Amino acid sequence: MDFLESIVKSVNSILWDYLLIILLCGTGIYFSFRLKFVQIRKFKAGMKSVFGGFSLHGAKATADGMSSFQSLTTAVAAQVGTGNIAGAASAIAAGGPGAIFWMWLSAFFGMATIYSEATLAQKYKQRVHGEITGGPVYYIREAYKGTFGKFLATFFSITIILALGFMGNMVQSNSIGESFKTAFNINPVIIGVIVAIAAGFIFIGGASRIATVTEKIVPIMALLYVLGSIVILIMNFGNLGNSFKQIFVLAFDPQAMAGGVVGATVKDAVRYGVARGLFSNEAGMGSTPHAHARAKVEHPCDQGIVAIVGVFIDTFVVLTMTALVIISTGAVQTGLTAAPLAQYAFNTAFGSFGNIFIAICMLFFAFSTIIGWYFFGEINVRYLFGKGAVKIYAALVVVFIIIGSKLKVDLVWSLSDMFNGLMVIPNLFGLLALSGIVVKLSKEHDDNE
C-alpha cells in the first residue's frame, strides 16, 4: 500500500505541480488569442443569455436535451463544490493571499478554454439510445480517427468515471459528513446514508430530474453563500481595501507585507493559485462539456458564451468570496488550512454558527457536485458499456457515497486528484486538434449577430 501511495504521490506531483498548469494555462492563452479574447467580447452576451430570462421554473428537460440555463446549472453544480471553500483556503494557506491573483488569472484564460469545450460539445453531440448526448469522447473521436482516437476516448471515459463518479463522490460525501460532525456532532455515516438515498432518487430520474434539481439548487446555494460572505465582509469593511492590496502585492512578493504566509514564494503563489483555481472551475478538464452538449440552442457558440459565465460564477464570485472572508478576518495567520481555515474565518464573525453555516453550504455544494459528477460519469458509462450498465453504475455510486462519508483515506483523495489530472490530457488533445473548427464556428457566430 505504501508503494502505491508513493507512486500516486509522484504522479500527482508531476501532473499538478508542473504539467497541467503549463498545459491548461497554455491552452487557455492559445484559445484567448485565437478567439480574439472571446471571454471579454462575449461576456455581456453570455450574462444576458443566462440571466435575461432567469427562472427557477424552466422548461422540462427531455430526451431532446435541456434548456441552456439547465445545462449551465448542471455544469455549475459540478464546478461549485467543496473546492470553492476548501480549495481557496488551501491555496491561501500554502501560497499566501497572492495565490488568489494567479487563481483569477488562470480562470480568465480558462474562460476561453471552456467556451471551446462547450462549443465543440454542441457541434459533435449525438443521439444515443434515443437521447441527445455529447462530451469529450465524441469530439475526440472526430479529431482523431481510427485506433488512436478510440484509445484516447476510452482512456478519457475510464479516468472520468473513476475520478468523478466513484472516488470524487467519496471525497464530496466525506466533506459533508465531516462538516456535519463538526457542527452538530452527528455520526457521518448517518449523513452519508441520507445523502446517498437523496442522490439515488435523483439518479433514478435520469437527466430530466438532474436538470430540474440543479436549476433550483444551484442559484439558491450560490446566493446563500454569497450573502453570508457579504455579511462578514461588511463587518470587516475596514480590512477590505488591505485584503485586495495583499492579493495583488503578495502575488509578486509573498513576504512584502503582514499577512503573507511565512516561507511562501512567488512559485508557491503561482503553483497553488493556478492548480486550485483550475481544479475548482474545471476549465479544460473535460467534465462540463457533458452538460453543455445537452443544451437546446440555435448555434454551438450560443452555449459556448453561456459556459464562460459558469467559470465567472465559480471563481470570480463564489471562490473569491471565500478568499476575501479568510484574508479580511486575518484567519490566514492561524496556520490552519482547507475547510478548517474557512470555518475559523466564518466563526470569527458568526461565532459557533459559523460551523453550522459552513456545514449547510458544504451540504449544498458537495451534494450538487455529486449530482453533476454522477451525470458526467453516466454518459461515459453509456459510451463504454451501453445503457444496460447505468443501473449498476448508479448503485455503485450510492455505495461509494456511504463509504466515503466515514472513510477518509488519503489514498482515495490522492487517486481522485490523479485521475482528475489524467483525464485532462486526452481532452486537451481533442480541443487543440479541433481549434480551427472552434475559430470557424466563432466567426460564423459573429457574422450572424
C-alpha positions as CSV (number, residue, x, y, z in Angstrom):
1,M,0.0,0.0,0.0
2,D,2.8,2.4,0.9
3,F,4.4,1.7,-2.5
4,L,1.1,2.5,-4.3
5,E,0.8,5.7,-2.3
6,S,4.3,6.8,-3.2
7,I,3.6,6.2,-6.9
8,V,0.4,8.1,-6.8
9,K,2.0,11.0,-5.0
10,S,4.8,11.1,-7.6
11,V,2.4,11.1,-10.5
12,N,0.3,13.9,-8.8
13,S,3.4,16.0,-8.2
14,I,4.3,15.8,-12.0
15,L,0.7,16.4,-13.1
16,W,-0.5,19.2,-10.7
17,D,2.8,20.9,-9.9
18,Y,4.0,21.4,-13.4
19,L,2.5,19.6,-16.4
20,L,-1.2,20.5,-16.1
21,I,-0.5,24.1,-15.0
22,I,1.5,24.6,-18.2
23,L,-0.9,22.7,-20.4
24,L,-4.2,24.2,-19.1
25,C,-2.9,27.8,-18.8
26,G,-1.2,27.4,-22.2
27,T,-4.3,26.1,-23.8
28,G,-6.3,29.0,-22.3
29,I,-3.9,31.6,-23.6
30,Y,-3.8,30.0,-27.0
31,F,-7.6,30.0,-27.4
32,S,-7.8,33.5,-25.9
33,F,-5.6,34.9,-28.7
34,R,-7.1,32.7,-31.5
35,L,-10.7,33.7,-30.5
36,K,-9.7,37.4,-30.0
37,F,-10.4,37.2,-26.3
38,V,-13.9,35.9,-26.6
39,Q,-14.3,35.9,-22.8
40,I,-14.3,39.7,-23.0
41,R,-16.1,40.2,-26.3
42,K,-18.9,37.8,-25.5
43,F,-19.2,38.2,-21.7
44,K,-22.1,40.6,-21.8
45,A,-24.0,38.4,-24.2
46,G,-23.3,35.4,-22.0
47,M,-24.7,37.2,-18.9
48,K,-27.7,38.3,-20.8
49,S,-28.3,34.8,-22.2
50,V,-28.1,33.4,-18.6
51,F,-29.9,36.0,-16.6
52,G,-32.1,37.6,-19.2
53,G,-34.9,35.1,-18.8
54,F,-33.9,33.7,-15.4
55,S,-36.5,31.5,-13.7
56,L,-36.5,28.6,-11.3
57,H,-39.3,27.0,-13.3
58,G,-37.6,26.4,-16.6
59,A,-38.6,24.2,-19.5
60,K,-38.8,20.5,-18.7
61,A,-35.7,18.6,-19.8
62,T,-36.4,15.8,-22.3
63,A,-34.6,13.3,-24.4
64,D,-34.0,16.1,-26.9
65,G,-32.0,18.0,-24.3
66,M,-32.1,20.7,-21.6
67,S,-32.6,24.4,-21.7
68,S,-29.4,26.4,-21.9
69,F,-29.9,27.5,-18.3
70,Q,-30.4,23.9,-17.1
71,S,-27.2,22.9,-18.9
72,L,-25.3,25.7,-17.2
73,T,-26.7,24.9,-13.7
74,T,-25.8,21.2,-14.2
75,A,-22.3,22.3,-15.2
76,V,-22.0,24.8,-12.3
77,A,-23.4,22.2,-9.9
78,A,-20.2,20.2,-10.6
79,Q,-17.9,23.3,-10.7
80,V,-19.1,24.9,-7.4
81,G,-18.2,22.3,-4.8
82,T,-16.1,21.8,-1.8
83,G,-13.1,23.2,-3.8
84,N,-14.7,26.7,-3.5
85,I,-14.4,26.5,0.3
86,A,-11.5,24.2,0.9
87,G,-9.7,24.9,-2.4
88,A,-9.4,28.6,-1.9
89,A,-8.5,28.2,1.8
90,S,-5.7,25.7,1.0
91,A,-4.3,27.9,-1.8
92,I,-4.0,30.8,0.6
93,A,-2.6,28.6,3.4
94,A,0.1,27.3,1.1
95,G,0.8,30.2,-1.3
96,G,-0.4,33.2,0.7
97,P,-3.1,35.7,-0.3
98,G,-1.2,36.4,-3.6
99,A,-2.3,32.9,-4.8
100,I,-5.8,34.4,-5.4
101,F,-4.4,36.8,-8.1
102,W,-3.0,33.8,-10.0
103,M,-6.3,32.0,-9.5
104,W,-8.1,34.9,-11.1
105,L,-5.6,35.0,-14.0
106,S,-5.9,31.3,-14.8
107,A,-9.7,31.5,-14.6
108,F,-9.7,34.4,-17.0
109,F,-7.8,32.3,-19.6
110,G,-9.8,29.3,-18.7
111,M,-13.0,31.0,-19.9
112,A,-11.7,30.8,-23.4
113,T,-11.0,27.0,-22.9
114,I,-14.4,26.3,-21.5
115,Y,-16.0,28.3,-24.3
116,S,-14.2,26.0,-26.8
117,E,-15.2,22.8,-24.9
118,A,-18.9,23.8,-24.8
119,T,-18.9,24.8,-28.5
120,L,-17.4,21.5,-29.6
121,A,-19.7,19.5,-27.4
122,Q,-22.6,21.2,-29.1
123,K,-21.1,20.7,-32.6
124,Y,-20.5,17.0,-32.2
125,K,-23.4,15.9,-29.9
126,Q,-25.2,12.8,-31.0
127,R,-28.5,11.0,-30.3
128,V,-27.6,7.7,-28.5
129,H,-30.3,5.3,-27.2
130,G,-32.9,7.9,-28.1
131,E,-31.3,10.7,-26.1
132,I,-29.2,13.7,-27.1
133,T,-25.7,13.3,-25.6
134,G,-22.2,14.6,-26.0
135,G,-18.9,15.4,-24.4
136,P,-15.1,14.9,-25.0
137,V,-15.4,11.3,-26.2
138,Y,-17.4,12.4,-29.2
139,Y,-15.2,15.4,-30.2
140,I,-12.0,13.4,-29.5
141,R,-13.3,10.7,-32.0
142,E,-13.9,13.4,-34.5
143,A,-10.4,14.9,-34.0
144,Y,-8.6,11.5,-34.2
145,K,-9.9,8.8,-36.4
146,G,-9.0,5.1,-36.1
147,T,-7.3,3.3,-33.2
148,F,-5.6,6.3,-31.7
149,G,-8.9,8.2,-31.4
150,K,-10.7,5.2,-29.9
151,F,-7.9,4.8,-27.4
152,L,-7.9,8.5,-26.3
153,A,-11.7,8.4,-25.9
154,T,-11.7,5.2,-24.0
155,F,-8.9,6.4,-21.7
156,F,-10.8,9.6,-21.0
157,S,-14.0,7.7,-20.2
158,I,-12.3,5.4,-17.8
159,T,-10.5,8.2,-16.0
160,I,-13.6,10.4,-15.6
161,I,-15.7,7.5,-14.3
162,L,-13.1,6.7,-11.7
163,A,-12.2,10.3,-10.9
164,L,-15.7,11.8,-10.5
165,G,-18.2,9.0,-10.4
166,F,-16.5,6.9,-7.7
167,M,-13.5,8.5,-5.9
168,G,-14.6,12.1,-6.4
169,N,-18.0,11.4,-4.9
170,M,-16.4,9.7,-1.9
171,V,-14.5,12.9,-1.3
172,Q,-17.6,15.0,-1.6
173,S,-19.6,12.8,0.8
174,N,-16.7,12.8,3.3
175,S,-16.7,16.6,3.2
176,I,-20.4,16.7,4.1
177,G,-20.0,14.1,6.8
178,E,-17.1,15.8,8.5
179,S,-18.7,19.3,8.4
180,F,-21.9,18.0,10.0
181,K,-19.9,16.1,12.6
182,T,-18.1,19.4,13.5
183,A,-21.3,21.5,13.5
184,F,-23.8,19.1,15.0
185,N,-21.8,16.1,16.3
186,I,-23.8,13.8,14.1
187,N,-22.3,10.4,13.0
188,P,-21.0,10.9,9.4
189,V,-22.4,7.6,8.4
190,I,-26.0,8.7,9.1
191,I,-25.4,11.8,7.0
192,G,-23.9,9.6,4.3
193,V,-26.9,7.3,4.2
194,I,-29.3,10.3,3.9
195,V,-27.2,11.9,1.1
196,A,-27.0,8.5,-0.7
197,I,-30.8,8.0,-0.6
198,A,-31.5,11.5,-1.9
199,A,-28.8,11.2,-4.6
200,G,-30.2,7.7,-5.6
201,F,-33.7,9.2,-6.0
202,I,-32.3,11.8,-8.3
203,F,-30.1,9.3,-10.3
204,I,-33.2,7.1,-11.0
205,G,-35.0,10.1,-12.6
206,G,-32.2,10.4,-15.2
207,A,-31.0,13.6,-16.9
208,S,-34.5,15.2,-16.7
209,R,-34.6,15.0,-12.9
210,I,-31.0,16.1,-12.6
211,A,-31.6,19.2,-14.7
212,T,-34.8,20.0,-12.7
213,V,-32.9,19.7,-9.4
214,T,-29.8,21.6,-10.4
215,E,-31.7,24.6,-11.9
216,K,-33.2,25.1,-8.4
217,I,-30.4,24.2,-6.0
218,V,-27.5,26.0,-7.7
219,P,-29.0,29.5,-7.6
220,I,-30.1,29.0,-4.0
221,M,-26.8,27.6,-2.8
222,A,-24.8,30.3,-4.5
223,L,-27.0,33.1,-3.2
224,L,-26.9,31.7,0.4
225,Y,-23.1,31.5,0.4
226,V,-22.6,34.9,-1.2
227,L,-25.0,36.6,1.2
228,G,-23.3,35.0,4.2
229,S,-19.9,36.1,2.9
230,I,-21.1,39.7,2.2
231,V,-22.3,40.0,5.8
232,I,-18.8,39.1,7.1
233,L,-17.2,41.5,4.6
234,I,-19.4,44.3,5.7
235,M,-18.5,43.5,9.3
236,N,-14.8,43.7,8.3
237,F,-15.2,46.5,5.8
238,G,-12.3,48.4,7.1
239,N,-10.0,45.5,6.2
240,L,-11.3,45.0,2.7
241,G,-9.0,47.5,1.0
242,N,-6.0,45.9,2.6
243,S,-7.3,42.5,1.6
244,F,-7.2,43.4,-2.1
245,K,-3.8,45.0,-1.6
246,Q,-2.5,41.8,-0.1
247,I,-3.8,39.8,-3.1
248,F,-2.1,42.0,-5.7
249,V,1.2,42.8,-3.8
250,L,1.8,39.3,-2.4
251,A,1.2,37.7,-5.8
252,F,4.7,39.0,-6.7
253,D,6.4,39.3,-3.3
254,P,4.7,36.9,-0.8
255,Q,6.8,38.4,2.1
256,A,6.3,42.0,1.3
257,M,3.7,42.8,4.0
258,A,2.0,41.4,7.0
259,G,-0.5,38.8,6.0
260,G,1.8,36.7,3.9
261,V,2.4,33.1,4.7
262,V,5.9,32.5,6.2
263,G,8.1,30.8,3.8
264,A,5.8,31.2,0.8
265,T,7.5,32.2,-2.5
266,V,6.2,33.5,-5.8
267,K,6.4,30.0,-7.2
268,D,4.2,28.8,-4.4
269,A,1.7,31.5,-5.0
270,V,1.5,30.7,-8.7
271,R,1.5,26.9,-8.2
272,Y,-1.2,26.7,-5.6
273,G,-3.3,29.6,-7.0
274,V,-3.4,28.2,-10.6
275,A,-3.8,24.5,-9.6
276,R,-6.6,25.1,-7.1
277,G,-8.4,27.5,-9.4
278,L,-8.3,25.1,-12.3
279,F,-9.4,22.2,-10.1
280,S,-12.4,24.3,-8.9
281,N,-13.7,25.8,-12.2
282,E,-12.8,22.6,-14.2
283,A,-12.0,24.6,-17.4
284,G,-10.2,22.2,-19.8
285,M,-10.8,19.2,-17.6
286,G,-13.5,17.8,-19.9
287,S,-16.2,17.4,-17.3
288,T,-18.7,20.3,-18.0
289,P,-19.0,19.7,-21.8
290,H,-21.3,16.7,-21.0
291,A,-23.8,19.2,-19.6
292,H,-23.4,21.9,-22.2
293,A,-23.8,19.3,-25.0
294,R,-27.5,18.8,-24.0
295,A,-28.5,22.4,-24.3
296,K,-31.1,23.2,-26.9
297,V,-29.6,26.2,-28.7
298,E,-29.6,27.6,-32.2
299,H,-25.8,27.7,-32.7
300,P,-23.0,25.8,-30.9
301,C,-21.4,29.1,-29.8
302,D,-24.6,30.1,-28.1
303,Q,-23.8,27.6,-25.4
304,G,-20.1,28.5,-25.5
305,I,-20.8,32.0,-24.3
306,V,-23.0,30.6,-21.5
307,A,-20.2,28.3,-20.4
308,I,-18.0,31.4,-19.9
309,V,-20.4,32.6,-17.2
310,G,-20.0,29.3,-15.4
311,V,-16.3,30.0,-14.7
312,F,-17.1,33.5,-13.7
313,I,-19.6,32.4,-11.1
314,D,-17.3,29.7,-9.8
315,T,-14.1,31.6,-9.5
316,F,-14.8,35.4,-9.6
317,V,-17.9,35.2,-7.4
318,V,-18.1,32.2,-5.1
319,L,-14.4,31.3,-4.7
320,T,-13.4,35.0,-4.4
321,M,-15.9,35.4,-1.5
322,T,-14.2,32.6,0.4
323,A,-10.8,34.2,-0.2
324,L,-11.9,37.7,0.9
325,V,-13.5,36.3,4.1
326,I,-10.3,34.5,5.0
327,I,-8.0,37.4,4.3
328,S,-10.2,40.1,5.8
329,T,-10.7,38.3,9.1
330,G,-7.0,37.5,9.5
331,A,-7.7,33.8,9.6
332,V,-4.7,33.1,7.4
333,Q,-2.4,33.7,10.3
334,T,-3.8,30.8,12.3
335,G,-1.8,28.2,10.4
336,L,-4.9,26.2,9.5
337,T,-5.7,25.0,6.0
338,A,-8.5,23.8,3.8
339,A,-12.0,23.6,5.3
340,P,-10.9,24.2,8.9
341,L,-9.4,27.5,7.8
342,A,-12.7,28.6,6.2
343,Q,-14.7,27.5,9.2
344,Y,-12.4,29.5,11.5
345,A,-12.9,32.6,9.3
346,F,-16.7,32.3,9.5
347,N,-16.6,31.6,13.2
348,T,-14.8,34.9,13.8
349,A,-17.9,36.7,12.7
350,F,-20.7,34.3,13.3
351,G,-19.4,32.6,16.4
352,S,-20.4,28.9,16.7
353,F,-23.0,29.5,14.0
354,G,-20.0,29.7,11.6
355,N,-19.6,25.9,11.7
356,I,-23.3,25.5,11.1
357,F,-23.3,27.9,8.2
358,I,-20.3,26.1,6.6
359,A,-21.9,22.7,7.1
360,I,-25.1,23.8,5.4
361,C,-23.1,25.4,2.5
362,M,-20.9,22.3,2.3
363,L,-24.1,20.1,2.0
364,F,-25.4,22.2,-0.9
365,F,-22.1,22.5,-2.6
366,A,-21.0,18.9,-2.3
367,F,-24.4,17.4,-2.9
368,S,-24.8,19.4,-6.1
369,T,-21.3,18.3,-7.2
370,I,-22.3,14.6,-6.5
371,I,-25.3,15.0,-8.9
372,G,-23.2,16.7,-11.6
373,W,-20.3,14.3,-11.4
374,Y,-22.6,11.2,-11.4
375,F,-24.2,12.6,-14.6
376,F,-20.9,13.1,-16.3
377,G,-19.8,9.6,-15.3
378,E,-23.1,8.1,-16.5
379,I,-22.6,9.5,-20.0
380,N,-19.2,7.8,-20.2
381,V,-20.6,4.5,-18.8
382,R,-23.2,4.5,-21.6
383,Y,-20.4,5.2,-24.1
384,L,-18.2,2.3,-22.9
385,F,-20.7,-0.3,-21.8
386,G,-24.2,0.7,-23.1
387,K,-27.4,1.7,-21.5
388,G,-27.7,-1.5,-19.5
389,A,-24.8,-0.7,-17.3
390,V,-26.2,2.5,-16.0
391,K,-28.2,0.9,-13.1
392,I,-25.2,-0.9,-11.9
393,Y,-23.1,2.3,-12.1
394,A,-25.8,4.2,-10.1
395,A,-25.9,1.5,-7.4
396,L,-22.1,1.6,-7.1
397,V,-22.0,5.4,-6.8
398,V,-24.6,5.2,-4.0
399,V,-22.5,2.7,-2.1
400,F,-19.4,4.8,-2.6
401,I,-21.2,7.8,-1.2
402,I,-22.0,6.0,2.0
403,I,-18.5,4.6,2.4
404,G,-16.9,7.9,1.6
405,S,-18.9,9.7,4.4
406,K,-17.0,7.9,7.0
407,L,-13.8,6.6,5.4
408,K,-11.4,9.4,4.8
409,V,-8.5,7.5,3.2
410,D,-5.7,9.8,1.9
411,L,-5.0,7.3,-0.9
412,V,-8.6,7.8,-2.2
413,W,-8.2,11.6,-2.2
414,S,-4.8,11.2,-4.0
415,L,-6.3,8.8,-6.6
416,S,-9.1,11.2,-7.2
417,D,-6.6,14.0,-7.9
418,M,-4.6,11.7,-10.2
419,F,-7.4,10.6,-12.3
420,N,-8.8,14.1,-12.5
421,G,-5.4,15.1,-13.9
422,L,-5.1,12.2,-16.3
423,M,-8.5,12.9,-17.9
424,V,-7.3,16.4,-18.8
425,I,-4.7,15.2,-21.3
426,P,-6.9,13.4,-23.9
427,N,-9.4,16.3,-23.6
428,L,-6.8,18.9,-24.4
429,F,-5.6,16.7,-27.3
430,G,-9.1,16.9,-28.8
431,L,-9.6,20.6,-28.1
432,L,-6.3,21.7,-29.7
433,A,-6.8,19.4,-32.7
434,L,-10.2,21.0,-33.4
435,S,-9.2,24.6,-32.6
436,G,-9.7,25.5,-36.3
437,I,-13.3,24.3,-36.0
438,V,-13.9,26.5,-32.9
439,V,-12.5,29.5,-34.7
440,K,-14.6,28.9,-37.8
441,L,-17.8,28.5,-35.7
442,S,-17.0,31.6,-33.8
443,K,-16.5,33.7,-36.9
444,E,-19.8,32.3,-38.2
445,H,-21.5,33.3,-34.9
446,D,-20.0,36.8,-35.0
447,D,-21.3,37.3,-38.6
448,N,-24.8,36.2,-37.6
449,E,-25.1,38.8,-34.8
